[in-house]
Amino acid sequence: MNINILKNKIIVNKTGDKKFYNESLLMHEIKKELISMGLDVIKKLMYKDGHMVADTQQYIRARNGEFAIYDTEYSIRLLHEDFNKNDSIVLTKVNH
């Protein structure tokens, strides 16, 4: 997995043959890759941080609250299926 971090988005590219069968596993792998890049991040369900969203939407955020990464197209696509099909996804990055 290769991740390019830009000002307001991240681009995640597939580098191997691994398939993801749910969004949680894909977000976990993205989180692990970000940690290996030296970022202190956690993966959480958005509603548990007080956001008024679906109770299944996940995001990755910096532990210190500096930024958050999430899928703005959550309601119209399955993230893991798009990643498996297109070998690349774009996620939104919000800086706080």
C-alpha positions in Angstrom: 0.0 0.0 0.0 1.3 3.4 -1.0 -0.1 6.6 0.5 0.3 10.1 -0.8 -0.7 12.8 1.7 -1.7 16.1 0.2 -3.2 19.3 1.8 -6.8 18.2 1.8 -6.8 14.6 0.7 -4.9 11.4 0.7 -4.5 9.0 -2.2 -4.1 5.3 -1.3 -2.8 3.0 -4.0 -2.7 -0.7 -4.0 0.8 -2.3 -4.3 0.0 -6.0 -3.8 -2.6 -8.6 -4.4 -4.3 -8.4 -1.1 -8.1 -8.0 -1.2 -10.2 -6.4 1.5 -13.6 -7.8 2.4 -14.8 -4.9 4.6 -14.2 -1.3 5.2 -12.9 -1.8 8.7 -10.0 -4.0 7.6 -9.1 -1.5 4.8 -9.1 1.4 7.2 -7.0 -0.6 9.7 -4.4 -1.2 7.0 -4.4 2.5 6.0 -3.9 3.3 9.7 -1.0 0.9 10.0 0.6 2.4 7.0 0.2 5.9 8.4 1.8 4.8 11.7 4.7 3.3 9.8 5.1 6.8 8.1 5.6 8.3 11.6 2.1 9.6 12.2 0.3 9.1 15.6 -3.2 8.1 14.4 -6.2 6.1 15.6 -9.2 4.6 13.8 -12.6 5.1 15.3 -16.3 5.1 14.6 -17.2 8.8 13.9 -20.3 8.8 16.1 -18.3 7.8 19.2 -16.4 11.2 19.0 -19.8 13.0 19.0 -20.2 13.5 15.2 -23.8 13.2 13.9 -23.2 10.5 11.3 -24.2 6.9 10.6 -23.1 4.6 13.4 -21.0 2.5 11.1 -18.9 5.3 9.4 -15.2 5.1 10.4 -12.4 7.5 10.2 -8.8 7.9 11.0 -7.7 10.9 13.1 -4.5 12.2 14.6 -4.4 11.4 18.3 -3.7 15.1 19.0 -6.7 16.2 16.9 -4.6 17.9 14.2 -6.3 16.2 11.3 -8.9 13.6 10.3 -9.3 11.3 7.3 -12.6 9.9 6.1 -14.6 8.9 3.1 -16.9 11.7 1.9 -18.7 9.2 -0.4 -19.5 6.8 2.4 -23.3 6.8 1.7 -22.9 6.0 -2.0 -20.1 3.5 -2.2 -18.4 0.7 -0.4 -14.8 1.8 0.1 -13.2 -1.6 0.1 -15.0 -2.7 -3.1 -13.8 0.5 -4.9 -10.3 -0.1 -3.7 -10.3 -3.7 -4.8 -11.7 -2.8 -8.2 -9.8 0.4 -9.0 -6.5 -0.2 -7.1 -6.8 3.3 -5.7 -9.0 5.5 -3.6 -9.1 9.2 -2.5 -10.1 10.1 1.0 -10.7 13.5 2.4 -8.3 15.0 4.9 -9.6 17.8 7.2 -7.0 19.8 9.1 -8.1 21.2 12.5 
